[in-house]
Amino acid sequence: MNFQNFKDTLEEKLKDKISFELLEFQYMPYSFGSGLLAYRINGYNYRLLYDGKENELTCEQSKAHDKYFGNLNWTKILTQQNLNTDNIEKIILS
């Protein structure tokens, strides 16, 4: 699964369960398939960073802000190997 497929799979799982807003999406297929996703969900911002070289996905959470960019304080809530949507879905829905 590449990062584009990961995004599509995650959004498909979430769309019927929760309302979300995509804030940012970057997919860099020529940089080991790395990527960045950011969502606003239930008043929180979630940022998913995938390091394709290390095959490591990090999920971070921040309080809501009027604008996504700026000095947000991110808290790392999960680091996992590979692009698995199950753990991410559970965190976002909890």
C-alpha positions as CSV (number, residue, x, y, z in Angstrom):
1,M,0.0,0.0,0.0
2,N,1.4,3.4,-0.9
3,F,0.5,6.7,1.0
4,Q,-2.2,7.7,-1.5
5,N,-3.9,4.3,-1.0
6,F,-3.5,4.7,2.8
7,K,-5.3,8.1,2.6
8,D,-8.1,6.8,0.5
9,T,-8.6,3.7,2.7
10,L,-8.6,5.8,5.9
11,E,-11.1,8.3,4.5
12,E,-13.4,5.5,3.3
13,K,-13.4,4.0,6.8
14,L,-14.1,7.3,8.5
15,K,-16.6,8.9,6.1
16,D,-19.7,7.1,7.5
17,K,-18.6,7.3,11.1
18,I,-17.4,10.8,11.6
19,S,-17.2,14.2,10.0
20,F,-13.7,15.4,9.1
21,E,-12.0,18.1,7.1
22,L,-8.8,17.5,5.1
23,L,-6.4,20.3,5.9
24,E,-3.3,19.1,4.1
25,F,-2.1,16.3,1.9
26,Q,1.3,15.7,0.5
27,Y,2.5,12.5,-1.1
28,M,6.1,12.3,-2.3
29,P,6.4,9.1,-4.4
30,Y,10.0,9.9,-5.4
31,S,11.1,10.4,-1.7
32,F,10.6,6.7,-0.6
33,G,6.8,7.2,-0.8
34,S,6.8,9.5,2.2
35,G,3.7,11.7,3.0
36,L,1.8,14.0,5.3
37,L,-1.9,14.1,6.1
38,A,-3.7,16.6,8.3
39,Y,-7.3,16.5,9.4
40,R,-9.6,18.5,11.7
41,I,-11.9,16.1,13.5
42,N,-14.1,16.8,16.5
43,G,-12.3,20.0,17.4
44,Y,-8.8,18.5,17.2
45,N,-6.2,18.6,14.5
46,Y,-4.5,15.3,13.6
47,R,-1.3,15.0,11.6
48,L,-0.1,11.8,10.1
49,L,3.5,11.7,9.0
50,Y,4.9,8.7,7.0
51,D,8.6,8.2,6.6
52,G,8.8,5.9,3.6
53,K,12.5,5.2,4.1
54,E,12.0,4.0,7.6
55,N,8.5,2.6,7.0
56,E,7.3,4.5,10.0
57,L,3.9,6.2,10.5
58,T,3.5,8.8,13.3
59,C,0.2,10.2,14.4
60,E,0.1,13.5,16.3
61,Q,-2.7,15.5,17.8
62,S,-3.2,19.2,18.6
63,K,-6.0,21.3,19.9
64,A,-8.1,23.0,17.2
65,H,-6.9,26.3,15.8
66,D,-8.6,28.8,13.4
67,K,-5.8,28.3,10.9
68,Y,-3.8,25.0,10.5
69,F,-0.5,26.7,10.0
70,G,1.3,28.4,12.9
71,N,2.6,27.4,16.2
72,L,0.5,24.4,17.2
73,N,1.6,22.2,20.0
74,W,1.6,18.6,18.7
75,T,1.5,15.6,20.9
76,K,2.7,12.3,19.5
77,I,0.0,9.7,20.2
78,L,1.2,6.8,18.1
79,T,4.2,5.5,16.1
80,Q,3.9,2.3,14.2
81,Q,5.6,0.4,11.4
82,N,3.9,0.2,8.0
83,L,0.7,1.9,6.7
84,N,-2.0,0.2,8.7
85,T,-5.3,2.2,9.1
86,D,-6.8,0.2,11.9
87,N,-4.9,1.8,14.8
88,I,-5.4,5.3,13.4
89,E,-9.1,4.7,13.0
90,K,-9.4,3.6,16.6
91,I,-7.5,6.7,17.9
92,I,-9.6,9.1,15.8
93,L,-12.9,7.6,16.7
94,S,-12.1,7.4,20.5
